[in-house]
């Protein structure tokens, strides 16, 4: 398998799916199909594609024996974005030639920050609470995080279950009454003071804060945990 393609190989076929072959041979045939499909994914979607390929049982009406010739695979539906597909696995050039349709499922994943241990409402998130996991792309709806740095030190606004994806609206990077770093500048010159947050804020949301030096209320944009910035044009 190409090292440039990150993927997970799942679901080895039980030996009963391959009549007349050993469990080891059945596993080798399964891995052959998986590697073939993921090479196709790499060719069509690029080296950065992440996928999990699950191979289902062969159709029980077909008898498949150990291949003493050339084992080959052919994708039956060329659209690799389909969740369900199938591969024709064939053996040619040996004492006995055969072919079998192998159902497969392709699940595409992407990195996201997920919960390691259950997090309670109002709990501060630590590095031990979160990790990067590859998650089914179909479930990654809404704003989520791809870097744990953006969530460590934030506070949960609700109970979060272990294994769940952390979304922007579920945490406050700036919480009401937090003492935050307030930055103002043009990019070349930046002034930093402390301020008190007057409301909760998620990443890139606008929040009202009180400048603790001038005692004036201003509005800034949340750019990180306990970090608010006023962009001066």
N, C-alpha and C positions, 0 to 999 in steps of 0.2 A: 504494500500500500504506500502511496506517496506520502512522504512526511509533511508536505506542504498543505495537505488537507487534514483539518482537525475534524474528527468525527468519532462517534461511539458505535461500536458494533454490538448489536443486541440480539437476544432470542435465538439461540442455537436450536436447530430442529431436533426433535426426539428421534431416536433410531427407528421407530416404527414407521416414520414418514418415508424412509428409504427401505423398501422391502429388499432384503438380501444383502445389505451392506452393514458394515460394523458401525458402531457409534462414532468412532474416529473418522471414518470416511464420510459419514453424514455431516459431521462438523466441518470437515474440509470443504465439502460441496457448498455448505451454507456460507462459509467465509469466502469462497470463490464468488458466489453471487453478490455478497455484500461489497467485496472489493471492486468487482466489475461496475456495480451501480455507482459507487462513490468516485471511481475514476471518471465516469460519465459526468457526474456532478461537477467535478473539478474542471473538466474540459469546457463545460457549457457555462458555469457560473463563476469560475475563477478560483484561485487558490485559497481565498479567504472564506469560502463557503463552509458552514458548519451544519452537519446533518447527522441524524441517527437513522439507520436503515434496519428495519425489522423484517426478517424472512419468515413467512408462514409455512405451514405444512404443504408438502406436495399433494396434488389431488390424489386421493386414495385409490381411484380407479386405474391409475397409471402405475405400472411396475417399473421401478428404477433400480438398476443394479450398479455395482462398482464399475467405474469406467476404466478400461484398459487401453483406451485410445486417446483421442483429443477431446477434452472437455471444453465446451464453449457456452457462452451466454449471450442472449440478445434481448434487449428491452422491447417489450411489445407496444408500449405507448410512449412516444418520444417526448412527451411533455413531462419534464422532470419536476414541475411545480405541483403535480398531482400528488395527493396524499396516498391514494391507493393506486397500485400499478402491478405489473407482473413481468416476469422474465422467463423466457424459454431456455431451459437448461438442456443441453444436448451432448451426446457422446457419439463421436464418429471415428471410423478408422480402426476400430478394435474388433474383437471377436463378436461382440453384440453391440448393435447400435440402438440408441433409444433417445427419446426427448420427453421432457416434462415441463408443464407450466408451473412456475413457482410464484405464488402471490407475495407481494412485498408492500411495505408501507414506508414512506419517506417523511421524516419529521425534521423540519428546519428549525434551528435554534440560534439564539443570539445572546450575548452576555448581558446580565442585569444584576443589580445588587439585590440579594435575597436575605431573608431572616434565617439565622442559624438556630437560635433558641427563641421561644415565644417572647414577645415584647409587650409589656403592659402599657395602657394609656398613661401618658405623662412620664414615661420612663425615658431617661437619657440613653441614647444609643451609643454603644462602645464598639471598638474594633472586634471584640469577641462575639458581638451579636450578629454580625453581618459578614457576607462573603460574596464573591462573584460566582454566579452559576450560569450555565447555558440553559436557556428557557425557550420553550416552544414559541416561535414568533407569533403564532395566532393568539397567544394569551397576552402578548405585550402591547396592550392598548393603553392609551393615555401617557402621561409623563412619568418616566421611570429613570433610574440612575444607572450609569455604567462604571462609576468610580466610587469606592467606599469612602474616599476622602470627603466627598460632598455630603455624606450623611452622618459620619461619626461626630458626636457632640451635639447633634440635633435632638429633638424631643418628639416622641410619638404622640399623635393626637387621638389615637385609638388603639385598641388591642390588635396586635399583628401576630398571625400564626406562623409557626416555624415552617420554612419552605416557601413562604409567600414572597412575591416581588414587592419591594418598597416603592411606593409612588409618591410623587411630589406633594399631592394634596393630603397625604397621610401623616406628614411630619412638619414641624415648624423648625426651620433653620434659625429663625429669629422668633423668640417667644415673648409674649407680653411681659414687661418688667425686666427683661434681660438687659444687662449692660453690654453694649455692642461697640465695635470699632466703626466709627463713622468717617468715611473718606470722602473728600471732595477735591476735584482737580480736573485738569485738562488732559492728563496722561503724562505730560512732562513734569508738571509741578503738582504734587499731591499733599494735602493737609489732612492729618488724621487726629481725631479727637474721640472722646468717649461720649456715648449717648445712651439714653434709656428708651427701650422700645415701648411704644404705646399700644401695640397690637401684634398679633402673630403674623408671620410672613413665611412663605415658601420661596424656593429658588426663583429669582427673577420677578417676584411680585413687589409691588410698592408698599412701603410701610411708613407710618408716622413715628418719628422718634424725637426725643427732647435732647438737644445739645446741652451737655452738662457744664460746658464753659459759659455759653451765652444764655442758657436757660430758655432758648427759643425752640419752638417745634418746627421741624422740617420734614419733608418727604424724600425718601431715598429708595433705592432698589436693592433687594437682597441679593448678594453675590456669593455668599458662603455662610458657614456656620458662625453666627454672631458677627456678621460683616454686612454693613450697609454702605452703599456708595451713592454719591450725588454726582452725576456727570455734568460738568460745566462746559458749555459750548462756547 
